[in-house]
Amino acid sequence: MATQEKREGPRPIVPIIPATDDTVSRLVAQDYTPWYKKPNLRLLYLLFFPTCIGVEMTSGFDSSMMNGLQAVDSWDLFFHSPRSVLLGLMSAMYSLGALVALPFVPLVTDGLGRRKTIIASSLVMIAGAVIQTTAHNFVQFILARFILGIGIPFAIVAASSLIGELSHPKERAILGSLFNSCYFIGAIVAAGTTLGTFKMQSNWGWRIPSLLQVIPSALQVTFCFFLPESPRWLISNGRGEEAYGILAKYHAEGDHESELVKAEYVQIEKTLELEKETSRVGWMDLFRTSGMRKRLIVGSALGLFTQWSGNGLTSYYLARILDNVGVTDNRTKNLVNLASTLWSFANATALALTVSRFKRRTCYLICSISCLLVFASWTAASARYSIDQGQAASKAVIAFIFLYSPAYNVAYNALTYTFLVELFPFHVRAKGITIFQIFSRAAGFFNTFINPIGIKNSGWKFYLMYVVFLAFEVVFIYFLFPETSGRTLEELAFLYEEDEAKKVKERVEHDIKEGHTGPSTKHGIRDEDSVDKA
C-alpha cells in the first residue's frame, strides 16, 4: 500500500513562472535539446522498447503466427485441416479471453500501478504460450489461446497509459505512435519463423513458432524492474515525493529546481485534485456528464473502427484470401505473409515518427478515406477474378493488400493509443482505454470467427460489408472526432468541459505565483533516493 506523504513542511519558494494555462507547453517549446543528448531520458526511452512499447509485439506475433500456421502442413495435419467454424474458433479465442478479462483491467491497473500490472500480465501470457506449445489436441490449443487473450489487455492498457504518463511532453505523441508499430516486429518474427518451419514434417514445424511467443512477455518481465512508475499514479496515491523525483530525473536530468518540472507537478496535482472533486471514479463516471459521454462514444467507435476496417482479413486469413485468387502454394503464401509484414513494419514506423506532428482528426479522415478507396478497389479486383480467373486480377488483389497497409497505419495504427491517452483524463484513463479494448476485442472476436466462414461461403461478396462500414467511418470521424494535438495531458483533461478547465487554470496560476510547485515534506524535496522507490 502506498504511504501518505507528510504535509507539515513548507513548500519550497521558487521563481514565479508567468501564469498562463499553457505554461508547460510553452516551457517544452523552449527546450531545444534533443532527447538523445539527455542521458536519463535516453535510458528511459530505451527501457520503453522491451517493456511498454514492446507489449504490442505479442499481438503481432499471435496474428502473424496464426496466419503462417495455416500454410504449415504439420499444423494443418495435426489439427485435421481446420476450416470455417473451427478455424474461426481457434483464432477468435484470443479475443474472447481478452473480452473476459477486460472488466477487471481498470481495477488491477489503477490498484497495482502500471508497472506491476505489465509484469503480472506478462507472466500470464508466458503460461499461455507454454501451454500452446505443448498442446496435444484441439481443446488444449484453444485453451492456451484463451489464456494468452486474458493477459494481453492488462498489458496493453497499463503500457499505453505508462507511455503517455511517463514520457517527456515533447516526445509523448511519437512514443505513443510507436506503440502500435511494434506490433509488426512480433509479426515479422512469426512470419519468418513459419517460413522457416513450414517444410518440417514433425510437429515442431508449428510448436517452434508457438514457443517463440514467450519472447516479448519474457522481455517485459525482465526489464520492467528497471522502469519507473507513472508520476500521475504516484501522486494520485499520495506519493508525491517519488513522483517529483521521477519528473526531475527524466524530464530535467536531475534538476529539482527546473521550472518545467515544477510546472508539470503543479499541473498534474491540481488537475488530479479537481478530477477527484468532480468524480467518484466509478464506471458510471463515464456516463455522468455530457463530456464523458462524448469521450465514451468516440472511444467505443474507435475500437470498432480499428477492427472492422478490413484489417482482420489479412491479419489472420491471408492464406485463405490468396486461395480465392489462385495462389495455393504454401511457400508463396508464407513469402507473401512475410513480405507484407515487413512492408507494414516499414511504413508503420515511418508514419509513427511523422504523423503525430499533424492534427489527429485530419489524420483519421485521411486514414478512413484511403482505406475506403483501397478496399473498394480490392473488392472489385476480387470480383473480377471470380469471373475470369485472370492473373491480372489476382495480382491486383495482392497489390491492393500491400496498398491497404499504409492506408490503415496512417492513423488506426500510428495514432490510436496516443489519441486515447489524450482523449481520457487520468482518473478514467484506464477505464476509457478498457472501453476501447472491449469494443475492439468484441469486434475482433466477431472478425476472427466470422471471416473464415464468410470467405468460404460468399467469397468476394463478403468484402462488401467492410466497404459499407468504411463509408460510415468517414462520416462519423468528420462529425464527431475532436482535435487533441498540441496540448499537454492536463490541458486536455477537460477537453469538453470549459468551466472545469478554467478552474484548473486558476489553481495552477495561483500555486505558481505563490511558489507552491513541489511536494511538501519535512525536509523539502528529496534527491535520487525518491526515484528508486518508484
Disulfide bonds with the S-S distance in Angstrom:
none
